[in-house]
């Protein structure tokens, strides 16, 4: 299984781009971006992994350890959420990522089929206690779609593809650093 992992320790406006991998690499690539300083901004540890064999994009809000995931729910078509025993969001799996998102998850920094590469950018709004995890550098959100989890919504761009994941009550709903 070929997979790519990237870590974004974020405090407002931090971005990271998926780096091209040579086809011969079979191990997990890990890249880290240090957090930017910001006033009164809570830091979140958002990372992701791309599972190329199943076209799944997994967003992690903390490091997953044995026994951490207590409950798993389908919260939207093609989106599965994992929660800890105290109800905190551990991870989101976006299935059929190439078809449902506004980005591609291939091991290439080039535009593929008109889609830019996956670029995770996490932004936290301290006033609203809301975390936004953008999947590309594009931020032209047309509408916000509610999910089965009242604190998790998806931002959709003009062509109906998912562009951002919003987490409300982020300080209590996710894991902070």
C-alpha positions in Angstrom: 0.0 0.0 0.0 1.5 3.3 -1.1 0.6 6.1 1.3 1.7 9.7 1.9 1.5 11.4 5.3 1.9 15.1 6.0 1.7 17.0 9.3 0.5 20.5 9.7 0.9 22.0 13.2 -1.2 25.0 12.7 -2.0 28.2 14.3 -3.9 30.3 11.8 -2.7 30.4 8.2 -0.2 27.6 7.9 0.1 25.7 4.7 1.9 22.7 3.4 2.0 21.2 -0.1 2.1 17.6 -1.0 5.6 16.9 -2.3 6.2 14.7 -5.3 7.5 11.2 -4.4 9.6 9.0 -6.6 7.7 5.9 -7.7 10.3 3.7 -6.1 9.6 4.9 -2.5 7.4 2.5 -0.6 7.7 4.1 2.8 5.6 6.9 4.3 6.9 10.4 3.6 6.5 12.7 6.6 6.8 16.5 6.3 6.3 19.0 9.1 5.7 22.7 9.1 6.4 24.7 12.3 3.5 26.7 13.6 3.4 30.4 13.0 3.2 32.7 16.0 -0.2 34.4 16.5 -1.9 36.3 19.2 -4.5 34.4 21.2 -4.6 31.5 18.8 -4.9 27.9 19.9 -2.7 25.5 18.1 -4.1 22.4 16.5 -2.2 19.3 15.3 -3.8 18.4 12.0 -2.1 15.8 9.8 -3.3 13.8 6.9 -2.6 10.6 5.0 -3.5 9.6 1.5 -4.3 6.0 0.8 -3.8 5.8 -2.9 -5.0 2.2 -3.2 -8.4 3.1 -1.9 -8.5 6.8 -3.0 -9.1 7.8 0.6 -8.0 11.1 2.3 -7.7 10.8 6.1 -7.5 13.9 8.2 -6.2 13.4 11.7 -6.8 15.8 14.5 -4.5 14.0 16.9 -2.1 11.1 16.8 -4.1 7.9 16.8 -3.1 5.4 19.6 -4.5 2.0 20.4 -7.9 2.4 22.2 -8.3 6.1 21.3 -11.1 5.5 18.7 -14.3 4.7 20.6 -17.0 5.4 18.0 -17.1 5.6 14.2 -20.0 7.3 12.3 -20.9 8.0 8.7 -21.6 11.8 8.9 -22.0 12.5 5.2 -22.0 10.5 1.9 -18.4 9.2 1.7 -17.3 10.8 4.9 -16.6 8.7 8.0 -15.7 10.3 11.4 -13.9 8.6 14.3 -14.4 9.9 17.9 -12.7 9.4 21.2 -14.7 8.2 24.3 -15.2 11.8 25.4 -16.7 12.7 21.9 -13.6 14.5 20.5 -13.0 14.2 16.7 -10.0 12.0 16.1 -10.1 11.7 12.3 -12.2 12.1 9.2 -11.9 9.7 6.2 -13.0 11.1 2.8 -13.6 8.2 0.5 -13.4 8.6 -3.3 -11.3 11.7 -2.6 -10.5 12.4 -6.3 -14.1 12.5 -7.3 -15.5 14.3 -4.2 -12.8 16.9 -3.5 -11.6 20.0 -5.4 -8.0 18.6 -5.3 -6.1 15.6 -6.4 -4.2 13.3 -4.0 -1.6 11.9 -6.5 2.1 12.1 -5.8 2.5 15.1 -8.0 2.7 18.9 -7.5 1.2 19.4 -11.0 -2.4 20.0 -11.9 -4.1 16.7 -12.7 -7.4 16.7 -14.7 -7.9 20.4 -13.9 -7.4 19.9 -10.2 -4.6 21.4 -8.1 -2.7 19.1 -5.7 -3.8 18.6 -2.1 -2.5 21.4 0.0 -3.6 21.3 3.7 -4.1 24.7 5.3 -5.6 24.9 8.7 -7.0 28.2 10.0 -8.5 28.8 13.4 -10.9 31.6 14.2 -10.5 32.4 17.9 -13.7 34.5 18.0 -15.8 31.7 16.7 -13.8 28.8 18.1 -13.9 27.3 14.6 -11.2 25.4 12.8 -11.2 25.4 9.0 -9.0 22.8 7.2 -8.7 23.8 3.6 -7.7 21.0 1.1 -6.3 23.5 -1.5 -5.0 27.0 -1.5 -8.3 28.0 -3.1 -10.8 29.5 -0.7 -13.8 30.3 -2.9 -16.5 28.6 -0.9 -19.9 28.8 -2.5 -21.9 27.1 0.3 -21.5 25.2 3.5 -23.1 21.7 3.8 -24.2 20.3 7.2 -23.2 16.8 8.2 -24.7 14.4 10.7 -22.3 15.8 13.3 -23.6 19.3 14.2 -20.0 20.5 14.8 -18.6 19.4 11.4 -19.6 21.0 8.1 -18.1 20.8 4.6 -17.4 23.8 2.4 -18.2 23.3 -1.3 -16.8 25.2 -4.2 -18.7 26.2 -7.4 -18.4 22.8 -9.1 -19.8 21.0 -6.0 -16.5 19.6 -4.8 -15.5 19.7 -1.1 -12.9 22.3 -0.5 -12.8 22.7 3.3 -13.8 20.9 6.5 -15.1 23.2 9.3 -15.1 22.1 12.9 -17.1 24.2 15.3 -16.3 24.3 19.1 -12.8 23.3 18.0 -11.3 23.7 21.5 -13.6 21.1 23.0 -14.3 19.0 19.9 -10.7 18.4 18.8 -7.4 17.8 20.4 -5.2 20.9 21.0 -1.5 21.1 21.4 
